[in-house]
Amino acid sequence: MLKLADFFGLKLDPERSDISSFLEAVNVDNMINNTNVVKKIAASNGRDSPIVGVARRQQFLKLIKPLLNETMLDYDAHYYIKEVNTSSDHDRRYCAEDKLIQVALIIASTKSIKTLESEPNIPGVRQLREAAFLGSRFDRLWDVLTEETSHVIKAFRKGKK
């Protein structure tokens, strides 16, 4: 089971949105690939099928759901401009929460951090941290994933008929 501390200090490439690198970074790639859902879809559609990527993203969001729905520290704009922002337990927790939210956004949106900066329809880290919407963080991210992958799911369902 993942802990918030697993996200502390995680290096995120602003240009990448590939799910494998994130799953490997937090050591859950094999766990996700061995879930019944991912194994079944991969066996029938091929490991590189887009629908397998959607299933992997869904399984990862489910895995981090408890972390996403925990109470988080309030947004602190000062944190992002401090010269040293890992000197206290508070700062380390804030960093871990920030990385957790960023990874969840990348996974749910299928977009890189750089691309997310210009996406008005996808909530940002601040909005997710403050939970400035109805429902839980997990629910909001699940909605984003559903919206961003609907074309893959529609094509998959159409192909099954």
Accessible surface in RSA format (square Angstrom, percent):
REM  Atomic radii and reference values for relative SASA: ProtOr
REM  Chains: A
REM  Algorithm: Lee & Richards
REM  Probe-radius: 1.40
REM  Slices: 20
REM RES _ NUM      All-atoms   Total-Side   Main-Chain    Non-polar    All polar
REM                ABS   REL    ABS   REL    ABS   REL    ABS   REL    ABS   REL
RES MET A   1   159.30  82.5 103.91  68.8  55.39 131.9 100.46  85.4  58.84  78.0
RES LEU A   2    14.14   7.9   7.11   5.1   7.03  17.7   7.25   5.1   6.89  18.5
RES LYS A   3   129.15  63.0 127.14  78.0   2.01   4.8  86.30  77.7  42.85  45.6
RES LEU A   4    44.79  24.9  42.08  30.1   2.72   6.8  42.08  29.6   2.72   7.3
RES ALA A   5    72.88  67.0  55.07  85.0  17.82  40.5  59.35  83.6  13.54  35.9
RES ASP A   6    55.40  38.8  36.44  36.3  18.96  44.8  13.57  31.9  41.84  41.7
RES PHE A   7     0.00   0.0   0.00   0.0   0.00   0.0   0.00   0.0   0.00   0.0
RES PHE A   8    77.58  38.8  60.57  37.5  17.01  44.3  60.57  36.7  17.01  48.7
RES GLY A   9    40.27  49.7   0.00   N/A  40.27  49.7  27.04  74.2  13.23  29.6
RES LEU A  10    20.01  11.1  13.64   9.8   6.38  16.0  19.31  13.6   0.70   1.9
RES LYS A  11   188.56  92.0 166.93 102.4  21.63  51.5 114.68 103.2  73.88  78.7
RES LEU A  12    24.61  13.7   2.47   1.8  22.14  55.7   3.83   2.7  20.79  55.9
RES ASP A  13    64.60  45.3  54.42  54.2  10.18  24.1  24.68  58.1  39.93  39.8
RES PRO A  14    68.67  50.0  68.67  62.6   0.00   0.0  68.67  56.7   0.00   0.0
RES GLU A  15   112.31  64.5  89.45  67.7  22.85  54.4  44.32  85.7  67.99  55.5
RES ARG A  16   106.06  44.5 102.09  52.0   3.97   9.5  31.35  42.9  74.71  45.3
RES SER A  17    34.00  28.7  29.21  39.0   4.78  11.0   0.11   0.2  33.89  47.5
RES ASP A  18    63.80  44.7  54.72  54.5   9.08  21.5  28.06  66.0  35.75  35.7
RES ILE A  19     8.82   5.0   8.71   6.5   0.12   0.3   8.71   6.3   0.12   0.3
RES SER A  20    30.90  26.1  30.90  41.2   0.00   0.0  15.16  32.3  15.74  22.0
RES SER A  21    31.43  26.6  22.33  29.8   9.10  21.0  24.42  52.0   7.01   9.8
RES PHE A  22     8.27   4.1   7.95   4.9   0.32   0.8   7.95   4.8   0.32   0.9
RES LEU A  23     0.00   0.0   0.00   0.0   0.00   0.0   0.00   0.0   0.00   0.0
RES GLU A  24   103.03  59.2  91.30  69.1  11.73  27.9  31.54  61.0  71.49  58.4
RES ALA A  25    50.75  46.7  18.46  28.5  32.30  73.5  31.75  44.7  19.00  50.3
RES VAL A  26     7.83   5.2   0.31   0.3   7.52  18.1   3.24   2.8   4.59  12.5
RES ASN A  27   133.01  91.7 104.75 101.2  28.26  68.1  33.73  81.2  99.28  96.0
RES VAL A  28     4.18   2.8   3.43   3.1   0.75   1.8   4.18   3.6   0.00   0.0
RES ASP A  29    27.34  19.2  25.91  25.8   1.43   3.4   7.66  18.0  19.68  19.6
RES ASN A  30   113.33  78.2 110.75 107.0   2.58   6.2  23.02  55.4  90.30  87.3
RES MET A  31    89.82  46.5  76.71  50.8  13.11  31.2  71.52  60.8  18.30  24.2
RES ILE A  32     2.77   1.6   2.77   2.1   0.00   0.0   2.77   2.0   0.00   0.0
RES ASN A  33    26.07  18.0  26.07  25.2   0.00   0.0   6.35  15.3  19.72  19.1
RES ASN A  34    89.68  61.8  76.72  74.1  12.96  31.2  20.96  50.4  68.71  66.4
RES THR A  35    36.47  25.9  29.11  29.5   7.36  17.5  36.47  49.0   0.00   0.0
RES ASN A  36   119.96  82.7 112.14 108.4   7.82  18.8  30.82  74.2  89.15  86.2
RES VAL A  37    65.27  42.9  60.94  55.2   4.32  10.4  65.10  56.6   0.17   0.5
RES VAL A  38     0.00   0.0   0.00   0.0   0.00   0.0   0.00   0.0   0.00   0.0
RES LYS A  39    99.13  48.4  93.83  57.6   5.30  12.6  47.60  42.8  51.53  54.9
RES LYS A  40   158.82  77.5 150.20  92.2   8.62  20.5 100.62  90.6  58.20  62.0
RES ILE A  41    32.62  18.6  32.17  24.0   0.45   1.1  32.62  23.5   0.00   0.0
RES ALA A  42    11.34  10.4   6.25   9.7   5.09  11.6   6.55   9.2   4.80  12.7
RES ALA A  43    92.44  85.0  49.46  76.3  42.98  97.8  62.08  87.4  30.36  80.4
RES SER A  44    87.51  74.0  49.35  65.9  38.16  87.9  49.57 105.6  37.95  53.2
RES ASN A  45    57.72  39.8  28.96  28.0  28.76  69.2  11.28  27.1  46.44  44.9
RES GLY A  46    35.88  44.2   0.00   N/A  35.88  44.2  32.87  90.2   3.01   6.7
RES ARG A  47   127.46  53.5 111.72  56.9  15.74  37.5  67.58  92.4  59.87  36.3
RES ASP A  48   142.51  99.8 112.05 111.5  30.46  72.0  42.31  99.6 100.20  99.9
RES SER A  49    23.97  20.3  12.89  17.2  11.07  25.5   9.78  20.8  14.18  19.9
RES PRO A  50    93.49  68.1  79.79  72.7  13.70  49.8  90.88  75.0   2.61  16.2
RES ILE A  51    13.18   7.5  12.46   9.3   0.72   1.7  12.46   9.0   0.72   2.0
RES VAL A  52     1.09   0.7   1.09   1.0   0.00   0.0   1.09   1.0   0.00   0.0
RES GLY A  53    21.40  26.4   0.00   N/A  21.40  26.4  20.36  55.9   1.04   2.3
RES VAL A  54     6.96   4.6   6.40   5.8   0.57   1.4   6.40   5.6   0.57   1.5
RES ALA A  55     1.87   1.7   1.20   1.9   0.67   1.5   1.69   2.4   0.18   0.5
RES ARG A  56    28.04  11.8  28.04  14.3   0.00   0.0   4.91   6.7  23.13  14.0
RES ARG A  57    26.82  11.3  26.82  13.7   0.00   0.0   0.64   0.9  26.18  15.9
RES GLN A  58    44.44  24.8  44.44  32.5   0.00   0.0   0.56   1.2  43.88  33.3
RES GLN A  59    23.81  13.3  20.93  15.3   2.87   6.8   0.81   1.7  23.00  17.4
RES PHE A  60     0.00   0.0   0.00   0.0   0.00   0.0   0.00   0.0   0.00   0.0
RES LEU A  61     0.00   0.0   0.00   0.0   0.00   0.0   0.00   0.0   0.00   0.0
RES LYS A  62   106.15  51.8  94.32  57.9  11.82  28.2  50.23  45.2  55.92  59.6
RES LEU A  63    30.63  17.1  21.18  15.2   9.44  23.7  28.48  20.0   2.14   5.8
RES ILE A  64     0.00   0.0   0.00   0.0   0.00   0.0   0.00   0.0   0.00   0.0
RES LYS A  65    88.64  43.2  88.64  54.4   0.00   0.0  38.98  35.1  49.66  52.9
RES PRO A  66    65.03  47.4  54.25  49.5  10.78  39.2  63.48  52.4   1.54   9.6
RES LEU A  67    25.61  14.3  23.25  16.6   2.36   5.9  23.46  16.5   2.15   5.8
RES LEU A  68     0.24   0.1   0.24   0.2   0.00   0.0   0.24   0.2   0.00   0.0
RES ASN A  69    62.63  43.2  32.84  31.7  29.78  71.7  23.77  57.2  38.85  37.6
RES GLU A  70   106.61  61.2 102.10  77.2   4.51  10.7  28.64  55.4  77.98  63.7
RES THR A  71   116.12  82.6 103.08 104.5  13.03  31.1  72.87  97.9  43.24  65.4
RES MET A  72    15.85   8.2   2.39   1.6  13.47  32.1   2.39   2.0  13.47  17.8
RES LEU A  73    33.01  18.4  29.68  21.2   3.33   8.4  32.77  23.0   0.24   0.7
RES ASP A  74   125.41  87.8 113.54 113.0  11.87  28.1  34.71  81.7  90.70  90.5
RES TYR A  75    59.71  27.9  37.71  21.5  22.00  57.2  10.02   7.5  49.69  61.3
RES ASP A  76    43.39  30.4  39.74  39.6   3.65   8.6  15.36  36.1  28.03  28.0
RES ALA A  77    62.24  57.2  53.58  82.7   8.66  19.7  54.31  76.5   7.93  21.0
RES HIS A  78   104.70  57.2 100.64  70.0   4.06  10.4  74.05  76.3  30.65  35.7
RES TYR A  79    13.15   6.1  13.15   7.5   0.00   0.0   7.93   6.0   5.22   6.4
RES TYR A  80    92.24  43.1  61.75  35.1  30.49  79.3  63.31  47.6  28.93  35.7
RES ILE A  81   137.91  78.5 106.58  79.4  31.33  75.5 113.06  81.4  24.85  67.4
RES LYS A  82    59.75  29.2  41.83  25.7  17.92  42.7  25.86  23.3  33.89  36.1
RES GLU A  83   176.31 101.2 135.25 102.3  41.06  97.8  57.62 111.4 118.69  96.9
RES VAL A  84    90.88  59.8  79.50  72.0  11.38  27.4  82.61  71.8   8.27  22.4
RES ASN A  85    42.22  29.1  40.48  39.1   1.74   4.2   0.67   1.6  41.56  40.2
RES THR A  86    57.08  40.6  50.51  51.2   6.56  15.6  25.10  33.7  31.98  48.3
RES SER A  87    83.20  70.3  48.74  65.0  34.46  79.4  38.05  81.0  45.15  63.2
RES SER A  88    44.97  38.0  40.24  53.7   4.73  10.9  40.53  86.3   4.44   6.2
RES ASP A  89   110.69  77.5 101.03 100.6   9.66  22.8  38.29  90.1  72.40  72.2
RES HIS A  90    94.35  51.6  85.23  59.2   9.12  23.3  67.73  69.8  26.62  31.0
RES ASP A  91     5.83   4.1   5.83   5.8   0.00   0.0   0.00   0.0   5.83   5.8
RES ARG A  92    86.70  36.4  85.56  43.6   1.14   2.7  32.24  44.1  54.46  33.0
RES ARG A  93    96.74  40.6  90.25  46.0   6.49  15.5  37.82  51.7  58.92  35.7
RES TYR A  94     0.53   0.2   0.53   0.3   0.00   0.0   0.53   0.4   0.00   0.0
RES CYS A  95    10.69   8.1  10.55  11.8   0.13   0.3   0.13   0.3  10.55  11.4
RES ALA A  96     2.72   2.5   2.72   4.2   0.00   0.0   2.72   3.8   0.00   0.0
RES GLU A  97     2.18   1.3   2.18   1.7   0.00   0.0   0.94   1.8   1.24   1.0
RES ASP A  98     7.91   5.5   7.91   7.9   0.00   0.0   1.46   3.4   6.45   6.4
RES LYS A  99    46.76  22.8  46.76  28.7   0.00   0.0  14.00  12.6  32.76  34.9
RES LEU A 100     0.22   0.1   0.22   0.2   0.00   0.0   0.22   0.2   0.00   0.0
RES ILE A 101     0.43   0.2   0.43   0.3   0.00   0.0   0.43   0.3   0.00   0.0
RES GLN A 102    34.69  19.4  33.60  24.6   1.09   2.6   4.94  10.5  29.75  22.6
RES VAL A 103     0.48   0.3   0.48   0.4   0.00   0.0   0.48   0.4   0.00   0.0
RES ALA A 104     0.00   0.0   0.00   0.0   0.00   0.0   0.00   0.0   0.00   0.0
RES LEU A 105     6.13   3.4   6.13   4.4   0.00   0.0   6.13   4.3   0.00   0.0
RES ILE A 106     0.08   0.0   0.08   0.1   0.00   0.0   0.08   0.1   0.00   0.0
RES ILE A 107     0.00   0.0   0.00   0.0   0.00   0.0   0.00   0.0   0.00   0.0
RES ALA A 108     0.00   0.0   0.00   0.0   0.00   0.0   0.00   0.0   0.00   0.0
RES SER A 109     0.00   0.0   0.00   0.0   0.00   0.0   0.00   0.0   0.00   0.0
RES THR A 110    43.24  30.8  29.59  30.0  13.65  32.5  17.62  23.7  25.62  38.7
RES LYS A 111    44.34  21.6  40.76  25.0   3.58   8.5  23.42  21.1  20.92  22.3
RES SER A 112     9.23   7.8   8.03  10.7   1.20   2.8   3.56   7.6   5.66   7.9
RES ILE A 113    37.55  21.4  37.37  27.8   0.19   0.5  37.39  26.9   0.16   0.4
RES LYS A 114   120.39  58.7 113.86  69.9   6.52  15.5  67.28  60.6  53.11  56.6
RES THR A 115    59.46  42.3  53.96  54.7   5.50  13.1  34.23  46.0  25.23  38.1
RES LEU A 116    26.81  14.9  16.57  11.9  10.24  25.8  16.57  11.6  10.24  27.6
RES GLU A 117   141.36  81.2  99.49  75.3  41.86  99.7  48.14  93.1  93.22  76.1
RES SER A 118    88.42  74.7  62.01  82.8  26.40  60.8  53.06 113.0  35.36  49.5
RES GLU A 119    49.82  28.6  42.36  32.0   7.46  17.8   1.09   2.1  48.72  39.8
RES PRO A 120   123.88  90.3  81.98  74.7  41.90 152.3  95.70  79.0  28.18 175.1
RES ASN A 121   116.93  80.6 103.41  99.9  13.52  32.6  29.75  71.6  87.18  84.3
RES ILE A 122    12.69   7.2   3.53   2.6   9.16  22.1   4.05   2.9   8.64  23.4
RES PRO A 123     9.12   6.6   3.73   3.4   5.39  19.6   6.48   5.4   2.64  16.4
RES GLY A 124    32.91  40.6   0.00   N/A  32.91  40.6  31.23  85.7   1.69   3.8
RES VAL A 125    31.86  21.0  27.24  24.7   4.62  11.1  27.24  23.7   4.62  12.5
RES ARG A 126   129.11  54.2 126.49  64.5   2.62   6.2  36.26  49.6  92.85  56.3
RES GLN A 127    85.39  47.7  85.36  62.4   0.02   0.1  24.55  52.3  60.84  46.1
RES LEU A 128     0.47   0.3   0.47   0.3   0.00   0.0   0.47   0.3   0.00   0.0
RES ARG A 129     5.52   2.3   0.00   0.0   5.52  13.1   0.00   0.0   5.52   3.3
RES GLU A 130    84.68  48.6  54.99  41.6  29.70  70.7  29.25  56.6  55.44  45.3
RES ALA A 131    42.93  39.5  28.82  44.5  14.11  32.1  28.82  40.6  14.11  37.4
RES ALA A 132    62.74  57.7  30.84  47.6  31.89  72.6  44.40  62.5  18.34  48.6
RES PHE A 133    48.95  24.5  19.97  12.4  28.98  75.4  34.58  21.0  14.38  41.1
RES LEU A 134   175.47  97.7 157.39 112.6  18.07  45.4 158.37 111.2  17.09  46.0
RES GLY A 135    55.78  68.8   0.00   N/A  55.78  68.8  31.38  86.1  24.41  54.7
RES SER A 136    35.58  30.1  24.48  32.7  11.10  25.6  31.98  68.1   3.60   5.0
RES ARG A 137    21.72   9.1  19.86  10.1   1.87   4.4   0.88   1.2  20.84  12.6
RES PHE A 138    18.11   9.1  18.11  11.2   0.00   0.0  18.11  11.0   0.00   0.0
RES ASP A 139    69.17  48.4  67.57  67.2   1.60   3.8  20.18  47.5  48.99  48.9
RES ARG A 140    51.83  21.8  50.40  25.7   1.43   3.4  12.91  17.6  38.92  23.6
RES LEU A 141     0.52   0.3   0.52   0.4   0.00   0.0   0.52   0.4   0.00   0.0
RES TRP A 142    64.98  26.1  64.98  31.5   0.00   0.0  42.05  22.4  22.93  37.2
RES ASP A 143    70.62  49.5  69.20  68.9   1.42   3.4  10.09  23.7  60.54  60.4
RES VAL A 144     0.92   0.6   0.90   0.8   0.02   0.0   0.92   0.8   0.00   0.0
RES LEU A 145     1.85   1.0   1.85   1.3   0.00   0.0   1.85   1.3   0.00   0.0
RES THR A 146    65.81  46.8  64.10  65.0   1.70   4.1  57.02  76.6   8.78  13.3
RES GLU A 147   102.27  58.7  81.90  62.0  20.37  48.5  43.35  83.8  58.93  48.1
RES GLU A 148    42.27  24.3  32.77  24.8   9.50  22.6   3.41   6.6  38.86  31.7
RES THR A 149     4.37   3.1   4.37   4.4   0.00   0.0   4.02   5.4   0.35   0.5
RES SER A 150    39.00  33.0  37.08  49.5   1.92   4.4  19.72  42.0  19.29  27.0
RES HIS A 151   123.38  67.4 114.93  79.9   8.46  21.6  88.01  90.7  35.37  41.2
RES VAL A 152    25.05  16.5  21.07  19.1   3.98   9.6  24.35  21.2   0.70   1.9
RES ILE A 153    29.34  16.7  29.34  21.9   0.00   0.0  29.34  21.1   0.00   0.0
RES LYS A 154   140.09  68.3 134.60  82.6   5.49  13.1  84.73  76.3  55.36  59.0
RES ALA A 155    64.78  59.6  50.88  78.5  13.90  31.6  56.54  79.6   8.24  21.8
RES PHE A 156    50.02  25.0  39.56  24.5  10.46  27.2  48.61  29.5   1.41   4.0
RES ARG A 157   152.16  63.9 149.68  76.3   2.47   5.9  43.90  60.0 108.25  65.6
RES LYS A 158   162.88  79.5 152.10  93.3  10.78  25.7  97.25  87.5  65.62  69.9
RES GLY A 159    65.28  80.5   0.00   N/A  65.28  80.5  37.49 102.9  27.78  62.2
RES LYS A 160   147.60  72.0 110.40  67.7  37.21  88.6  67.51  60.8  80.10  85.3
RES LYS A 161   208.58 101.8 143.26  87.9  65.32 155.5 118.30 106.5  90.28  96.2
END  Absolute sums over single chains surface
CHAIN  1 A     9103.6       7398.1       1705.5       4824.2       4279.4
END  Absolute sums over all chains
TOTAL          9103.6       7398.1       1705.5       4824.2       4279.4
